[in-house]
Amino acid sequence: MARFPNLERPRLEPCVHLTDNWNELTLRFLAREHGVRDLKNRISRAILEEFTAAKIEVASSTMDVTLMLSPPPREPASLSLERS
């Protein structure tokens, strides 16, 4: 940080945001430049294992999406040139 005196030191404390229908857990951590995806995977799996051990269930919602296409265009009425 001494090389960049204008940068603030990052806050690494965990944050929890609560609303009326969901919780967001934010975990901040330091990591090397490479391997962050694998580290996030291992952290997420460890958290889920601890939730399972504590009998905490994570709910998710499922939505059905129905695509309503407009009806196919009508074919124009054929003109009859026959005389009756």
N, C-alpha and C positions, 0 to 999 in steps of 0.2 A: 504494500500500500504506500510505502514511502516514495516509490517511483511515480505515483499518481496522486499528488496531494489533494486534488479537488474531488476525488472519489470518496463517498461515504463508506464506512465499514458496513458490510451487509449484516442484516439482522437474521439470525439463524434460529430464533425461537419458533417452536411450532405454533401455528395459528388455527383456530377453530371458528368457523362462521356458522351461525344458526339462523334458520328462518322458520316459518310456520310449518313447512312441509319437507325440509331436507337439511342435511348437515354437510358441511364441506370441511375436510381436514386437509390442511396444507402443511407439507413437510419440506423444510428447506435443508439442504445439505451441501457440503463441498465434495466435489468429485474431480477426478482427473479428466482430461479432455476426451479421452477415448474410453468406451465401455460404459457410458452413462445409461444407455438403454437396458443393458444387462443388470446394472445396479438398481435401476428403478423397478425392474421385474422382480428381483430378489427382495427388495424392500416391500413391494406390494404383496407378494406371496407370504412374507413373514407376518405382515399386518393381518391378512386374511386368516392365517393359521391361528394367530392370537385371538381374533374375533371368534373363530370356531371354538377354541378352547374355553373361551369365556361365555359361550352360548349366545353370542350376539349375531343375529341374522341381518344380512343386508338385503333389503327389498329392492326390487326394480319394477318398473312399470312396463307393460307391453301395450303397444298400440297397433290396431289394425288399420291399415291404410287402403282405401278402395279408390282406384282410379276410374273416374267416370268419363268415358270418352263421349264426345258428341255423337249423335246418331249418324250413320252414313248418309251422304247426300242422296237425295231422291234422283232417280233417272228422269230426265225430261219426258213428258208425255209424247208419245210418237204421233206424228201428224199423219192422218190417213188421206191420201189423195184419190182414193177410189170413190166412184159415184155409185150411189145405190139406186 
